[in-house]
Amino acid sequence: MKLNKNSLAVKIWTYLALFSFVILVFLWLFQVLFLDRYYEYYKTQRMNAVAKEIQEKYKKGDNLIELLKDINIKEGICIEFENREDFLYYSSNMNKSCIISNNNEEIRKKITSFKDSQQKNITLKVSGEKMKKKGLIYGLKLDNDVYLFLNTVLEPVDATITILTSQLIIVTIIVLVLSLLISYFISRKLSTPITTLKDKAKLLSNGLYNIEFPTDTEIDEINELSKTLNYAQEELSKTDELQKDLMANVSHDLKTPLTMIKAYAEMIRDITYKDREKCMENLDIIIEETERLNILVSDILDLSKLQSNIEKLNEEEFDLIDLVATIINRYEILSLTEKYHFILDSPDDKLIIKADKSKLEQVIYNLINNAINYTGKDKTVKIIITNDENIRVSIQDSGDGIEEEDLKYIWDKYYKSKKKHKRNMIGTGLGLAIVKNILELHNFQYGVISKKKKGTTFYFEIPKEKEEN
């Protein structure tokens, strides 16, 4: 795999290696360069803690001698305690490493000089002239003419630093090598699935829709991204297929009426222009084909707006029963001329709902037109409205029904091209697709029930919360 300096693998490798380097730098600073300072700081803090403990015991009146002996053994701190009022004196300076008494009088005078001032303690860093040792002397005024002196030796840490330095050199080499190797494998582990997604996404952008993004990596975020890309791939595949179907079907549906219009117009011009009756028949056909083109273009525009989320709902309160009855009345011409039967079955005379009236009207129109196209020989279309848990509107025909394997396709564009019409009604094959999109825009449940030789029922449900009592 070819890497560039801005690739994810290189970035991860660089950051992990840099992190290891920074850790090693801090290790060198604190273990080597600042070791003696830290050692001195630690010793000072311990002396302060011991002095505080002795001061608290003194205030309580406890036996200090036993405490001082215990501290001398456990902490290795030399102690001198002077109570000039009670002529009490204690010293653990028998050890040659102690440098309180061994120091010159000037240092002792400097420590005791604050007895009449407000300063209660002092810490001095001194050197033993004979033993050539450095140490810390802590002087504390416990009370009037009561003093406490603590002394601890600062052991030289040069040898320790030398040992640590040699160890750190080896540790540094090992850690750097391991960190470089580990960071390399981690970077590959993290970047490989992302690189795979990138390469497949490029193929997807080039129109290759039969690819699948892996969802079995060990990283949840990458799996989620893969699932999202798989969903996008499915949707793009559907869109591409629908686009091809749209081009094929629209071109076919546009070509047929245009051809008819051209043919009959030429017939009028060349043949029937002198025969008024024939001329009028030809003009009627031209008008019908023009209307067919108008309906097709209108349906395509409506569906495009719905699918692109341009259309917005304009909800209002209206009587659903009245709307359905009004629509049925507009089909009276079919009842008179072709003996269709339109039946409205509803237990209620009035049912107020809140929805987009014009769009719901379009839904009912499309479902009734669909039922007219495929109803049986009795030419019956039944509209049933029930008011139970939800308000349900069902449009029922008495036709041959739909094959079970075809039910999942009926909401697709141009489903009509997969079956034959039984009526000479103008249709574009977009009606059910428009119904689906309008109902989904309302968040209404919808479906279809079909039985062979017993007809088909399309329905949609309006939730009660949409109803205004």
Secondary structure as UniProt FT lines:
FT   TURN            5..6
FT   HELIX           8..28
FT   HELIX           29..33
FT   HELIX           35..60
FT   HELIX           64..75
FT   STRAND          78..83
FT   TURN            84..87
FT   STRAND          88..91
FT   TURN            93..94
FT   TURN            96..97
FT   TURN            101..102
FT   HELIX           105..112
FT   HELIX           113..116
FT   STRAND          121..128
FT   TURN            129..132
FT   STRAND          133..143
FT   TURN            144..145
FT   STRAND          146..154
FT   HELIX           158..205
FT   TURN            206..207
FT   HELIX           220..270
FT   HELIX           272..274
FT   HELIX           276..307
FT   TURN            308..309
FT   STRAND          315..319
FT   HELIX           320..329
FT   TURN            330..331
FT   HELIX           332..338
FT   STRAND          341..345
FT   STRAND          352..356
FT   HELIX           357..374
FT   TURN            377..378
FT   STRAND          380..387
FT   STRAND          391..397
FT   HELIX           404..409
FT   TURN            410..411
FT   TURN            413..414
FT   HELIX           415..418
FT   HELIX           431..442
FT   STRAND          445..451
FT   TURN            452..454
FT   STRAND          455..462
FT   HELIX           464..466
//
